[in-house]
Amino acid sequence: MISPLVYLADYAYAIRLGWRSPLNARDDTQYLGGDRAPVLLLPGVYEPWTFLRPLAQRLHDRGHPVHVVRALGNNTRSIPVAAARAEAYLERHDLRGVVLVAHSKGGLIGKHMMLVNDTAGRIDRLVAIATPFGGSRYAHWMLDPSLRAFRPTDRTMAMLAAGAGVNARITSIYGSVDTHIPEGCELPGAANLEFPVKGHFRVLADEGVLAAVDAAVGR
């Protein structure tokens, strides 16, 4: 059983980093410079892109142009709709050799893009953090359709689970305890990296996780 203190610490981090000020979401263009592989950020459900700001800054410092899809908003639309909007961004800006860097639902959006939307082959690989590739049993208890969509029996989730052909191009990074995904985030055929971190959000601030994302993006 997960300690209530783990939940408290996890949500305290989420409030501090991602939800504290919507105004902070307007400065994404500062990360667009760079001559290495372009990165597209895909946050989780209810998350503005600012949840991934530590990664954006780190990858930009390494020379990667980092892109944000403002059309995702707080990412409450269905996975197929969000994937189509993200792919439209790649097409509009003619980005190629793209590395998707995602958190939670963002990883499902990224895999959908690789399986369905990316007909032009713009995406090189996906680095997903705390992504419920096998769904989450907690979703059965949710009333919000945005959260019920993570049921393992959901049609889109089942399609993504069956689409193993792209798994070799995915790196799944996750903590030892995830407050939202009791099933874990291991993805068969992918590069799976577990870190001794407790929490669904706090994993985004762990130095080992940040270094692993850096290495996966830059290889």
SERO-4910 file (N, C-alpha, C, O; in steps of 0.05 Angstrom, whole numbers):
BEGIN
 pado doro    nc1    nc2    nc3   cac1   cac2   cac3    cc1    cc2    cc3    oc1    oc2    oc3
  Met    A     17    -24      0      0      0      0     18     25      0     37     27     15
  Ile    A     10     44    -17     26     69    -19     19     88      4     -5     92     10
  Ser    A     39     99     17     35    117     39     21    143     30     27    153      8
  Pro    A      3    154     46    -10    179     39     11    202     36      6    221     21
  Leu    A     33    199     49     54    220     47     65    221     18     73    242      9
  Val    A     66    198      5     76    197    -22     57    212    -40     65    228    -58
  Tyr    A     30    208    -36     11    223    -52     13    253    -47     12    269    -66
  Leu    A     16    261    -22     18    289    -15     42    302    -28     40    324    -39
  Ala    A     65    289    -26     89    300    -38     87    302    -68     97    320    -80
  Asp    A     74    282    -80     71    281   -109     54    304   -119     61    318   -138
  Tyr    A     31    309   -106     13    330   -115     24    358   -107     19    377   -121
  Ala    A     39    359    -86     52    385    -79     72    393   -101     74    416   -108
  Tyr    A     86    373   -111    105    379   -133     90    388   -158     98    407   -171
  Ala    A     67    374   -164     52    381   -188     41    409   -186     42    424   -206
  Ile    A     31    417   -163     21    444   -160     43    464   -163     40    485   -175
  Arg    A     66    458   -151     88    477   -152     99    481   -180    106    504   -187
  Leu    A    101    460   -195    114    462   -221     95    468   -243    100    486   -259
  Gly    A     73    454   -245     57    455   -269     32    472   -267     24    485   -287
  Trp    A     19    474   -244     -7    487   -243     -6    514   -229    -27    527   -226
  Arg    A     18    523   -221     18    547   -204     12    573   -220      1    591   -208
  Ser    A     18    574   -245     13    599   -260     10    593   -290     30    586   -303
  Pro    A    -15    596   -300    -19    592   -329     -2    612   -346      4    606   -369
  Leu    A      5    634   -335     21    654   -350     48    643   -358     60    651   -378
  Asn    A     58    624   -342     85    613   -348     85    596   -373    106    589   -384
  Ala    A     61    589   -383     59    572   -407     63    588   -432     64    576   -454
  Arg    A     66    614   -431     67    631   -455     96    634   -466     99    644   -487
  Asp    A    115    625   -451    143    631   -459    157    607   -472    181    604   -469
  Asp    A    141    589   -485    153    565   -497    172    571   -520    189    554   -526
  Thr    A    169    594   -534    185    599   -557    215    603   -551    232    602   -569
  Gln    A    222    607   -526    250    611   -518    266    586   -523    291    587   -523
  Tyr    A    253    563   -527    268    537   -529    271    528   -559    280    506   -563
  Leu    A    263    545   -578    262    536   -606    289    535   -619    292    522   -640
  Gly    A    309    548   -609    336    548   -621    351    522   -617    345    508   -597
  Gly    A    369    516   -635    386    492   -632    389    478   -658    373    480   -677
  Asp    A    412    463   -661    418    449   -686    418    419   -683    426    405   -702
  Arg    A    409    408   -661    408    379   -658    380    370   -664    363    385   -673
  Ala    A    374    345   -659    347    333   -666    325    349   -652    327    354   -628
  Pro    A    304    356   -667    282    371   -654    267    353   -635    264    329   -639
  Val    A    257    365   -614    242    351   -593    214    362   -592    210    387   -593
  Leu    A    194    345   -590    166    353   -587    157    344   -560    157    320   -554
  Leu    A    147    362   -543    138    356   -516    109    347   -517     92    360   -531
  Leu    A    102    326   -503     75    316   -501     68    311   -471     75    290   -460
  Pro    A     55    330   -458     49    327   -430     26    308   -425     14    297   -444
  Gly    A     19    303   -400     -2    285   -392    -29    299   -391    -31    323   -396
  Val    A    -49    284   -383    -76    294   -381    -78    316   -359    -66    312   -337
  Tyr    A    -92    337   -364    -95    360   -347    -69    376   -343    -67    393   -325
  Glu    A    -49    369   -359    -22    382   -355    -16    402   -377    -17    395   -400
  Pro    A    -10    427   -370      2    445   -389     30    436   -395     41    419   -380
  Trp    A     42    446   -415     69    437   -423     89    443   -401    111    432   -400
  Thr    A     83    462   -383    102    470   -362    110    448   -343    130    450   -329
  Phe    A     94    426   -343    103    402   -327    129    392   -337    145    380   -322
  Leu    A    135    396   -362    159    386   -374    181    408   -377    200    404   -392
  Arg    A    177    430   -363    197    452   -366    225    443   -358    244    451   -373
  Pro    A    230    428   -337    258    420   -331    270    405   -354    294    408   -360
  Leu    A    255    388   -367    265    374   -390    270    392   -414    290    390   -428
  Ala    A    251    411   -418    254    430   -440    280    446   -437    295    449   -456
  Gln    A    284    455   -413    309    471   -408    334    455   -412    353    464   -424
  Arg    A    333    431   -401    357    414   -403    363    406   -432    386    408   -440
  Leu    A    343    398   -447    347    390   -474    355    413   -492    371    411   -511
  His    A    343    436   -487    351    460   -502    380    468   -496    394    476   -514
  Asp    A    388    465   -472    416    471   -464    435    452   -479    459    459   -483
  Arg    A    426    429   -486    443    409   -501    442    414   -531    456    400   -546
  Gly    A    427    434   -540    427    441   -568    403    431   -583    402    433   -608
  His    A    382    421   -569    358    411   -583    337    433   -584    331    445   -563
  Pro    A    326    439   -607    302    457   -608    279    442   -596    273    419   -604
  Val    A    265    454   -578    243    441   -563    217    455   -571    214    479   -568
  His    A    198    438   -580    172    449   -590    149    441   -572    149    420   -559
  Val    A    130    459   -570    106    456   -554     81    458   -572     80    476   -589
  Val    A     62    440   -568     38    441   -584     16    455   -567      3    442   -551
  Arg    A     13    481   -572     -6    496   -556    -35    486   -560    -52    489   -543
  Ala    A    -40    474   -583    -67    465   -590    -76    442   -571    -99    436   -570
  Leu    A    -57    430   -556    -65    409   -537    -78    421   -512    -92    407   -499
  Gly    A    -73    446   -506    -84    458   -482    -75    443   -458    -51    438   -454
  Asn    A    -94    435   -441    -89    419   -417    -92    389   -423    -93    373   -404
  Asn    A    -94    382   -448    -92    354   -457   -115    337   -446   -111    316   -435
  Thr    A   -140    347   -450   -163    331   -441   -178    318   -464   -197    303   -460
  Arg    A   -170    323   -489   -183    311   -512   -174    282   -515   -155    273   -502
  Ser    A   -188    267   -531   -182    239   -535   -154    235   -546   -143    253   -558
  Ile    A   -142    212   -542   -116    206   -552   -114    209   -582    -95    222   -592
  Pro    A   -133    198   -598   -132    202   -627   -133    231   -636   -119    240   -654
  Val    A   -150    247   -623   -152    276   -630   -126    290   -623   -116    306   -639
  Ala    A   -115    285   -599    -90    298   -591    -67    290   -609    -51    306   -616
  Ala    A    -67    264   -617    -45    255   -635    -47    269   -662    -27    276   -674
  Ala    A    -71    273   -672    -75    286   -698    -65    315   -696    -53    326   -715
  Arg    A    -71    328   -674    -63    356   -671    -32    358   -669    -20    377   -680
  Ala    A    -20    340   -654      9    340   -652     22    334   -679     42    346   -686
  Glu    A     11    315   -694     22    309   -720     19    333   -739     37    338   -755
  Ala    A     -3    347   -737     -7    370   -753     14    392   -748     23    406   -766
  Tyr    A     22    393   -722     44    412   -716     70    404   -730     83    422   -740
  Leu    A     76    379   -730    101    369   -743    100    376   -773    119    384   -785
  Glu    A     76    372   -785     74    377   -813     75    407   -819     88    416   -839
  Arg    A     62    423   -803     61    452   -807     89    464   -806     96    483   -821
  His    A    106    454   -788    133    464   -784    154    447   -799    178    452   -797
  Asp    A    145    427   -814    162    410   -830    185    399   -813    208    400   -821
  Leu    A    179    388   -790    199    376   -772    204    347   -779    185    332   -785
  Arg    A    229    339   -779    237    312   -786    258    302   -767    272    318   -754
  Gly    A    260    276   -764    279    264   -745    271    272   -716    289    276   -699
  Val    A    245    274   -711    235    285   -686    237    264   -664    232    240   -668
  Val    A    245    273   -640    243    257   -616    220    267   -599    220    290   -590
  Leu    A    201    250   -594    178    256   -576    187    252   -547    197    230   -541
  Val    A    183    271   -530    188    269   -502    162    273   -487    150    295   -489
  Ala    A    153    253   -473    126    253   -462    124    245   -433    142    232   -423
  His    A    102    254   -421     96    246   -394     68    234   -393     49    246   -405
  Ser    A     64    211   -381     39    199   -376     23    196   -402     32    182   -420
  Lys    A     -1    208   -404    -18    206   -428     -2    214   -453     -7    204   -475
  Gly    A     17    232   -450     32    241   -473     46    218   -487     50    219   -511
  Gly    A     55    198   -471     68    175   -483     49    159   -500     56    147   -521
  Leu    A     23    158   -492      3    144   -508     -3    159   -534     -6    147   -555
  Ile    A     -4    185   -531     -7    202   -555     16    198   -574     12    195   -599
  Gly    A     40    197   -563     64    193   -580     64    166   -594     70    164   -617
  Lys    A     56    145   -580     55    119   -592     33    118   -614     37    105   -635
  His    A     10    131   -609    -11    133   -629      0    147   -654     -6    138   -677
  Met    A     15    168   -650     27    182   -673     44    163   -689     43    163   -714
  Met    A     61    148   -676     80    130   -689     65    108   -704     73    100   -726
  Leu    A     43     98   -693     28     76   -705      9     85   -727      6     71   -747
  Val    A     -3    108   -724    -25    116   -741    -20    141   -757    -24    142   -782
  Asn    A    -11    162   -744    -11    189   -756     14    195   -773     12    210   -792
  Asp    A     36    184   -765     62    192   -777     67    178   -804     87    163   -806
  Thr    A     50    183   -823     53    169   -849     77    179   -864     87    166   -883
  Ala    A     87    203   -858    110    214   -872    137    207   -859    158    215   -868
  Gly    A    136    192   -837    161    184   -823    176    206   -811    201    206   -812
  Arg    A    163    225   -799    176    248   -786    188    241   -759    206    255   -749
  Ile    A    177    221   -746    185    215   -718    206    193   -717    204    172   -730
  Asp    A    228    199   -703    249    180   -700    244    161   -677    247    137   -679
  Arg    A    237    172   -653    233    155   -630    217    170   -609    212    194   -611
  Leu    A    209    156   -588    193    166   -566    207    160   -540    215    137   -535
  Val    A    209    180   -523    219    177   -495    196    183   -477    188    207   -475
  Ala    A    185    163   -464    160    166   -448    166    162   -418    180    143   -411
  Ile    A    156    180   -402    160    180   -373    133    174   -360    114    188   -365
  Ala    A    133    154   -343    109    147   -327     84    145   -345     63    157   -339
  Thr    A     86    129   -366     64    126   -385     50     99   -380     64     78   -379
  Pro    A     24     99   -378      9     74   -373      4     59   -399    -19     58   -408
  Phe    A     25     47   -410     22     33   -435      2     10   -433    -11      2   -453
  Gly    A     -1     -2   -409    -20    -23   -405    -46    -14   -392    -62    -30   -384
  Gly    A    -49     12   -390    -73     23   -377    -70     24   -347    -49     18   -336
  Ser    A    -91     33   -334    -91     34   -304   -118     25   -294   -139     34   -304
  Arg    A   -118      8   -275   -143     -3   -264   -159     20   -250   -184     18   -248
  Tyr    A   -145     41   -241   -159     63   -228   -179     77   -247   -198     89   -238
  Ala    A   -174     75   -273   -191     88   -293   -220     78   -292   -238     92   -300
  His    A   -224     53   -283   -251     42   -282   -268     58   -262   -293     57   -265
  Trp    A   -256     71   -243   -271     85   -222   -276    114   -229   -289    128   -214
  Met    A   -264    124   -251   -266    152   -257   -291    159   -272   -301    143   -289
  Leu    A   -303    182   -267   -326    192   -281   -319    208   -305   -333    208   -325
  Asp    A   -296    222   -304   -287    239   -326   -278    221   -349   -261    204   -346
  Pro    A   -290    225   -373   -281    210   -397   -251    212   -403   -240    193   -413
  Ser    A   -239    235   -396   -211    238   -400   -194    219   -384   -172    211   -393
  Leu    A   -204    210   -361   -190    191   -344   -200    162   -349   -184    143   -347
  Arg    A   -225    159   -355   -235    132   -361   -222    120   -386   -222     96   -390
  Ala    A   -212    138   -403   -199    129   -428   -175    111   -423   -165     98   -441
  Phe    A   -164    111   -398   -140     95   -392   -147     67   -383   -130     52   -374
  Arg    A   -173     59   -385   -180     32   -378   -166     13   -397   -165     18   -422
  Pro    A   -155     -9   -388   -141    -28   -406   -160    -39   -428   -150    -47   -449
  Thr    A   -186    -39   -422   -205    -49   -442   -214    -29   -462   -229    -35   -481
  Asp    A   -206     -4   -459   -214     17   -478   -204     10   -506   -182     -1   -509
  Arg    A   -219     17   -526   -212      9   -554   -185     21   -562   -169      7   -574
  Thr    A   -181     46   -556   -155     58   -564   -132     46   -549   -111     41   -560
  Met    A   -136     41   -523   -115     29   -507   -108      1   -517    -85     -6   -518
  Ala    A   -129    -14   -524   -124    -41   -535   -109    -40   -561    -91    -56   -566
  Met    A   -116    -20   -578   -101    -17   -604    -72    -11   -599    -55    -21   -613
  Leu    A    -67      8   -581    -39     15   -575    -24     -8   -563      0    -12   -570
  Ala    A    -36    -24   -546    -22    -47   -534    -15    -67   -555      5    -80   -553
  Ala    A    -33    -71   -575    -28    -91   -596     -7    -81   -616      5    -98   -629
  Gly    A     -3    -56   -618     16    -45   -637     44    -46   -628     56    -25   -621
  Ala    A     56    -69   -627     83    -73   -616    105    -67   -636    128    -67   -629
  Gly    A     97    -61   -660    118    -57   -681    136    -33   -677    158    -33   -687
  Val    A    126    -13   -662    142     11   -657    156     10   -630    171     29   -624
  Asn    A    151    -10   -614    162    -11   -587    192     -9   -585    203      2   -566
  Ala    A    206    -19   -605    235    -18   -605    246     10   -607    269     15   -601
  Arg    A    229     29   -616    237     57   -618    227     73   -594    228     98   -595
  Ile    A    219     60   -573    208     73   -550    226     68   -525    234     45   -521
  Thr    A    232     88   -510    244     85   -484    224     92   -463    213    115   -462
  Ser    A    218     73   -445    198     78   -424    213     81   -397    228     63   -389
  Ile    A    210    104   -385    224    111   -360    203    115   -338    183    128   -343
  Tyr    A    208    103   -315    187    104   -294    200    101   -267    222     91   -264
  Gly    A    185    108   -246    194    105   -219    186     78   -208    171     63   -220
  Ser    A    197     71   -185    192     45   -173    163     43   -162    152     22   -160
  Val    A    151     66   -155    124     67   -146    110     90   -160    119    113   -159
  Asp    A     88     84   -174     73    105   -188     45    106   -176     31     86   -175
  Thr    A     38    129   -166     13    133   -151    -12    130   -169    -34    127   -159
  His    A     -8    132   -195    -31    130   -214    -32    104   -230    -52     98   -241
  Ile    A     -9     90   -231     -7     67   -249      3     43   -233     26     37   -235
  Pro    A    -15     29   -219     -6      6   -203      5    -16   -220     21    -33   -210
  Glu    A     -4    -18   -245      6    -39   -262     35    -35   -271     48    -54   -280
  Gly    A     45    -11   -268     72     -5   -277     72      5   -306     52      5   -320
  Cys    A     96     12   -315     99     25   -342    117     10   -360    125     20   -381
  Glu    A    124    -15   -353    142    -30   -371    128    -37   -397    104    -44   -397
  Leu    A    142    -34   -419    131    -38   -446    148    -60   -459    172    -56   -464
  Pro    A    136    -82   -466    151   -104   -479    164    -95   -505    151    -82   -522
  Gly    A    189   -101   -508    204    -94   -532    216    -67   -532    232    -60   -550
  Ala    A    210    -51   -512    221    -24   -510    246    -24   -492    251    -45   -479
  Ala    A    260     -2   -491    281      1   -471    268     11   -445    258     33   -444
  Asn    A    267     -6   -425    253      1   -400    273      8   -378    292     -8   -372
  Leu    A    270     31   -366    288     41   -346    272     49   -321    256     67   -321
  Glu    A    278     35   -299    264     41   -273    283     56   -255    307     49   -253
  Phe    A    272     76   -240    288     91   -221    275     91   -194    251     89   -192
  Pro    A    291     93   -173    280     91   -146    266    117   -137    275    131   -119
  Val    A    244    123   -151    229    148   -146    200    140   -140    190    122   -154
  Lys    A    187    153   -121    160    147   -115    143    171   -123    147    194   -114
  Gly    A    124    166   -141    106    187   -150    103    188   -180    121    181   -195
  His    A     80    198   -188     74    200   -217     85    226   -228     92    227   -252
  Phe    A     86    247   -212     96    273   -221    125    278   -212    141    290   -227
  Arg    A    132    270   -188    159    276   -178    181    263   -195    204    271   -194
  Val    A    174    242   -209    193    229   -226    205    248   -247    227    244   -256
  Leu    A    189    269   -253    198    289   -273    221    306   -263    234    320   -278
  Ala    A    225    306   -236    246    323   -225    271    308   -216    290    320   -206
  Asp    A    270    281   -219    292    265   -209    316    268   -228    313    266   -252
  Glu    A    340    272   -216    363    277   -233    371    253   -249    380    256   -272
  Gly    A    367    229   -239    373    205   -254    354    202   -278    363    194   -300
  Val    A    329    209   -274    309    208   -296    316    229   -318    316    223   -341
  Leu    A    323    253   -309    330    274   -328    355    266   -344    356    271   -368
  Ala    A    374    254   -331    398    245   -345    392    223   -365    403    222   -387
  Ala    A    373    205   -357    365    183   -375    351    194   -400    355    184   -422
  Val    A    334    213   -396    320    226   -419    340    240   -437    338    237   -461
  Asp    A    358    254   -425    379    268   -440    394    248   -457    399    253   -481
  Ala    A    401    225   -446    417    205   -461    400    192   -483    410    187   -505
  Ala    A    374    186   -477    357    174   -497    352    192   -520    350    183   -543
  Val    A    349    218   -515    343    237   -536    369    242   -552    367    245   -577
  Gly    A    392    243   -539    416    251   -553    431    228   -566    451    234   -580
  Arg    A    423    203   -563    439    181   -574    439    181   -605    451    164   -617
***
